Amino acid sequence: MTRTQVGIVGAGPAGLMLGHLLHLRGIDSVIVEDRTKEHVIERVRAGVLEQGSVDLMNEVGVGDRLRAEGMRHDGIFIAFEGQRHRIDMAHLTGGRAITIYGQNEVVKDLIAAREASGRPLHFEAADVRVHDLASDQPRLTFQHAGTGYEVRCDFIAGCDGFHGICRPSIPAGHLRIYEREYPFAWLGILANAPPSSPELVYSLHDRGFALFSMRSHDVTRLYLQCDPDEDIAAWPDERIWKELRTRLATRDGWAPVEGEITQKGVTPMRSFVAEPMHYGRLYLAGDAAHIVPPTGAKGLNLAMADVWRLARAFGEFFETGQRGPLDGYSRQGLRRTWRAQRFSWWMTSMLHHAADENAFDHKRQIAELEYLVSSEAAMTSLAENYVGVPLA
Ligand SMILES: Cc1cc2nc3c(=O)[nH]c(=O)nc-3n(C[C@H](O)[C@H](O)[C@H](O)COP(=O)(O)OP(=O)(O)OC[C@H]3O[C@@H](n4cnc5c(N)ncnc54)[C@H](O)[C@@H]3O)c2cc1C
């Protein structure tokens, strides 16, 4: 049996950033992850960092590559009825912006920082379990390289994503779940093609939603609204490009540059919140506690905000014995989460066609988009939510 102050389950952005923030405060932690290091680094997911996430990466010393390679975007485009409209987010929010930097790059930087700290990070851990959560000494057990481990902890942080083991370890009846499944999904691709627009293009077309995005100066990321049970095998590359051209091209002659597709997949769309974000000495952070549809680009950023607050709360407890910030962790996190849920739901419903919609709904959507791109108040509302509120 070994001992640590915080046992962290999961080495995604939440678990790795939490481990790093605790390290900077001199707090011990053990991180256990059930996948390989390569899998965790290569998993292609988010790519939009809010201003607060960028500032955090810089402040805690893991922002060198982000500053060199990240692509700051001051605005986004909203396209409908063949026209693109730019929303100047930096102008509307006093200079705040988003930065395009792949989640896999964030994870790579955080793994490098963890390895440099010399603190434990176990990949390929099997049979990870948490025990005695309601006691003062919860335990983390797992198998690693054929050996069984037991770690006694002061706290456990459940950073193991939506399908992890921490949230299901909380006794039935303690959590209240709020959930919504959307009647569509996103078919996403990565392509070796330089971005044909300097900023993201969100588009509503008669055939459904499409998003032009990017990961670097050479790689574009594009998404199409599709059915939740869409068979990716029915989408050869040429069909994907044809559909993207149809939904994205605008009358000014703009269309995405095409290139070799290197990855494709279908992502379901779900909103999910578990309340409260703790049980006994187990604290949930990131996707373990909440999921947003990707339209608002909030998932990774919510995970960063959770662990920023959790690290401060653990710090306060270990430094002064005060439990106040830990007791307020869930309440404050849920306020930010619900704000992001509302924004993500609004972006999703404004920009997608649902199967049960009729002509009225379509006209209402176009009216909403016309209002959005013609009203400074409406654009400011989108901008301040998209770039994100400061960490608090
Ligand atoms: C296609 C796609 C596009 C997205 N786009 C965006 C975007 O543009 N912007 C944005 O902000 N968000 C986006 N998101 C959401 C974002 O990727 C997630 O919100 C983010 O990964 C959450 O980080 P996390 O650390 O909480 O969870 P995860 O990244 O899921 O990490 C959890 C970790 O725990 C590990 N784990 C699971 N079970 C166990 C176990 N039993 N034992 C040990 N370890 C375990 C997992 O392997 C994983 O490494 C997107 C998601 C997807 C799928």
PDBQT file of the ligand as one rigid body, heavy atoms in Angstrom, charges set to zero:
ROOT
HETATM    1  C1  LIG A 401     -15.082  14.735 -31.893  1.00  0.00    +0.000 C 
HETATM    2  C2  LIG A 401     -15.015  15.651 -30.708  1.00  0.00    +0.000 A 
HETATM    3  C3  LIG A 401     -14.802  17.002 -30.904  1.00  0.00    +0.000 A 
HETATM    4  C4  LIG A 401     -14.713  17.873 -29.823  1.00  0.00    +0.000 A 
HETATM    5  N1  LIG A 401     -14.501  19.203 -30.048  1.00  0.00    +0.000 NA
HETATM    6  C5  LIG A 401     -14.345  20.045 -29.002  1.00  0.00    +0.000 A 
HETATM    7  C6  LIG A 401     -13.985  21.420 -29.191  1.00  0.00    +0.000 A 
HETATM    8  O1  LIG A 401     -13.821  21.924 -30.321  1.00  0.00    +0.000 OA
HETATM    9  N2  LIG A 401     -13.798  22.209 -28.100  1.00  0.00    +0.000 N 
HETATM   10  C7  LIG A 401     -13.955  21.699 -26.825  1.00  0.00    +0.000 A 
HETATM   11  O2  LIG A 401     -13.760  22.465 -25.855  1.00  0.00    +0.000 OA
HETATM   12  N3  LIG A 401     -14.296  20.397 -26.605  1.00  0.00    +0.000 NA
HETATM   13  C8  LIG A 401     -14.483  19.558 -27.663  1.00  0.00    +0.000 A 
HETATM   14  N4  LIG A 401     -14.762  18.228 -27.434  1.00  0.00    +0.000 N 
HETATM   15  C9  LIG A 401     -14.912  17.746 -26.075  1.00  0.00    +0.000 C 
HETATM   16  C10 LIG A 401     -13.563  17.478 -25.400  1.00  0.00    +0.000 C 
HETATM   17  O3  LIG A 401     -12.773  16.642 -26.200  1.00  0.00    +0.000 OA
HETATM   18  C11 LIG A 401     -13.785  16.851 -24.028  1.00  0.00    +0.000 C 
HETATM   19  O4  LIG A 401     -14.686  17.664 -23.321  1.00  0.00    +0.000 OA
HETATM   20  C12 LIG A 401     -12.475  16.706 -23.248  1.00  0.00    +0.000 C 
HETATM   21  O5  LIG A 401     -11.734  15.628 -23.768  1.00  0.00    +0.000 OA
HETATM   22  C13 LIG A 401     -12.752  16.471 -21.769  1.00  0.00    +0.000 C 
HETATM   23  O6  LIG A 401     -11.557  16.177 -21.094  1.00  0.00    +0.000 OA
HETATM   24  P1  LIG A 401     -11.560  15.185 -19.858  1.00  0.00    +0.000 P 
HETATM   25  O7  LIG A 401     -10.139  15.116 -19.399  1.00  0.00    +0.000 OA
HETATM   26  O8  LIG A 401     -12.603  15.571 -18.909  1.00  0.00    +0.000 OA
HETATM   27  O9  LIG A 401     -12.032  13.784 -20.438  1.00  0.00    +0.000 OA
HETATM   28  P2  LIG A 401     -11.314  12.829 -21.487  1.00  0.00    +0.000 P 
HETATM   29  O10 LIG A 401     -10.552  13.603 -22.491  1.00  0.00    +0.000 OA
HETATM   30  O11 LIG A 401     -12.369  11.879 -21.952  1.00  0.00    +0.000 OA
HETATM   31  O12 LIG A 401     -10.251  12.065 -20.605  1.00  0.00    +0.000 OA
HETATM   32  C14 LIG A 401     -10.610  11.027 -19.711  1.00  0.00    +0.000 C 
HETATM   33  C15 LIG A 401      -9.444  10.066 -19.589  1.00  0.00    +0.000 C 
HETATM   34  O13 LIG A 401      -9.776   9.040 -18.648  1.00  0.00    +0.000 OA
HETATM   35  C16 LIG A 401      -9.394   7.795 -19.182  1.00  0.00    +0.000 C 
HETATM   36  N5  LIG A 401     -10.198   6.742 -18.551  1.00  0.00    +0.000 N 
HETATM   37  C17 LIG A 401     -11.463   6.379 -18.840  1.00  0.00    +0.000 A 
HETATM   38  N6  LIG A 401     -11.852   5.352 -18.052  1.00  0.00    +0.000 NA
HETATM   39  C18 LIG A 401     -10.789   5.085 -17.236  1.00  0.00    +0.000 A 
HETATM   40  C19 LIG A 401     -10.575   4.127 -16.207  1.00  0.00    +0.000 A 
HETATM   41  N7  LIG A 401     -11.523   3.232 -15.860  1.00  0.00    +0.000 N 
HETATM   42  N8  LIG A 401      -9.389   4.114 -15.574  1.00  0.00    +0.000 NA
HETATM   43  C20 LIG A 401      -8.416   5.003 -15.921  1.00  0.00    +0.000 A 
HETATM   44  N9  LIG A 401      -8.566   5.932 -16.900  1.00  0.00    +0.000 NA
HETATM   45  C21 LIG A 401      -9.746   5.967 -17.546  1.00  0.00    +0.000 A 
HETATM   46  C22 LIG A 401      -9.622   7.935 -20.674  1.00  0.00    +0.000 C 
HETATM   47  O14 LIG A 401      -8.876   6.990 -21.439  1.00  0.00    +0.000 OA
HETATM   48  C23 LIG A 401      -9.146   9.370 -20.913  1.00  0.00    +0.000 C 
HETATM   49  O15 LIG A 401      -7.768   9.441 -21.198  1.00  0.00    +0.000 OA
HETATM   50  C24 LIG A 401     -14.855  17.346 -28.498  1.00  0.00    +0.000 A 
HETATM   51  C25 LIG A 401     -15.076  15.981 -28.295  1.00  0.00    +0.000 A 
HETATM   52  C26 LIG A 401     -15.153  15.133 -29.374  1.00  0.00    +0.000 A 
HETATM   53  C27 LIG A 401     -15.377  13.650 -29.118  1.00  0.00    +0.000 C 
ENDROOT
TORSDOF 0
